[in-house]
Amino acid sequence: MIKPNKEFMVARRKQLELTQRDVAWRVSELGLKLNDNHYSRIERGLEDYSNIKLETAFGIARALEATLIECFSVEFENDIEQFPLSPEQRRKLKADSKQTIKAALGQKLKEYRNKQGLPARHVADAIEVHPSYIFQVEKGNSSFEVMQKVANFYGFDLEDLNNDIPAPSK
């Protein structure tokens, strides 16, 4: 649920010397439907306007030259665990999490190579792969086994890097 921060919105609007109509006009200039009556209800936090669309919230924040977090609070009504996932969704989530980890590990390998001033060709020759494949490894587009070979060449274990990478959210 996206709820307006009434006090901030009023203070910010007055600081910018804008009327409610001015704010609504600025939002409508962004291509969003919002008239001054609706904006007034949002700003006052009326019950029927306490959960607004995300794009409208972004538009209002932009019109007030503020951040979304300053203008609104977001409250989650449901825990994601309440929604059952299909087997296909679980597979995709697992694959996405794995790819996120690979991308983060690859980035760490790239940072290490750059810090050491090693050209990709030198690393590729050492682990016996094509030089362009090193760039794929650094993007996370390779197997963990190849990533481990690169890490071994640098003198450490891939698991050492993995400890620095936050676990993906479920």
N, C-alpha and C positions, 0 to 999 in steps of 0.2 A: 504494500500500500504506500503510495506517495502522498505525504501530507505536507501542506505548506507551513513554512516558518513565518507565521503572520507578522510577528514583531519585526523581523529582519526585513521582510518584503516592504512593509510600510515605511520603515526608516530609510531603506535604500531608495525607494521611489521618491521620497521627500528630499533626500540628499541630492538626487539627480534632477530635482525640480520637475518631476513628471506627474501628470495626472494618471488616473487609472486608464483613461481613454488613450493616453499616449503610449502606455505600456502595451495595451491591447493592440494598438495600431502597429507598434514595432514587431509584435509577435506575428500579426497577420502579414506583415511585409516579408516574413520568413517563409510564407506559404502555408501557415497553420491557421486553422479556423479558431478565432478567439475574439469575441467582442467585449466591449468594456463592461457589460453587465456580468458576463461569465467571469472575467478577470476579477471584478469586485467581489464576487461570491468566493472565488478561490482565495483571494487575499484575506477575506474575513474568516476563512476556514469553515464555511458552512458545511453541515454534515453531508449534503448531497454533492459537495465538491471537495471532499476530503481524500478521494482517490482519483487522481487525474492521470492522464496518459503521459508516458515518459517523454514523448516528443514535445508535448505541450510544456512540460516542466523544463526541458532544455531550452525551449523558445523563451519562456518567461525569464529564466536565469540569464539568457543572453541579452534580452531586452533590458534587464536590470543591471547589466554589466557585472554580473556576479557568477559564482560557481553554483552548480546544481546542489552541492552539499550545503551551501550557505542558505539557499532559498527553500530547500525541502528536506524532509527526513524520509527515509525509506524503511518501512517495517515489513518484514516477511511474515505473511499470514500462515504459510504452510511449510513444513519441513520437507525437503526433497525426498526423504526416506518414505514419506507417505504415498509417493507415486511409484507404482510398480513399473519396472522396466521390462520391455520385451527382450527376448534373447538377442535379437538383432541390435537393439539399443545398447545392451550390455557389451556385446562384442565391439561395437563402434567406440564406446566409452573406453574400453580397455585398450583398443588400438590407438585411440587419440592420446591416452595417457602415456603409452609406450613411446609414441612419436614425440611427445613433448619432452620426455626424459632424454631421448636420443638427441633432440635438437639442443637441449641445454648442455649435454655432455660434449657434443660437437663444438659448441661455442667455446666451452672451456678449453678444449684441445686447440682450437684456433688461437685463443688468447695466449696459451702457453707457447705455441709455435712462434707467434709474432714477438712475444717477449724475448725469446731466445734468438730471434733474428734468423730463423731457419727458413730457407725457401721450401716450398711444397715439394719441389723435385727431389730435394735431398731426403726428405722424409719418405717419399714414395719409393725411391731407390732402395732405402734401407728395409722397407717392409715388402718390397717386390710387388708394387701395384703401379698403375699408370698415374702420373702426376695429377691429372684432372680428377682422379678418384679421391684424392686427399681433400679437395674442396667439397666433394659430396659427403665425405665423412664429417667434415666440419659443419655441414648443414644438417647433419643427423640422418642423412639418406644412405645409411650403410648398416651392416649387421653389428651387433655388439662385439662379435669376435674380431672384426677388423678394427673397431674402435679400441679394443683391448691391445691389439698389436701396436697401434700408434702410441697408446699410453705406455706400453712396455718400452718402446723405443725412447720415449722421453724419460724413462726411469721410474715410473710409478704405476700403480694399479688403477684401473678404471673405477674401482670401488672407492678409492680415495676421493675422486672427483664427485662421485655420486653422493657422498655425504654432505657436500656443499650445496646440493641442489634440493630445493624444497619439494616435498612429495606433492604430486598432482592432486587437486581436489576431486572428490568423487562426483 
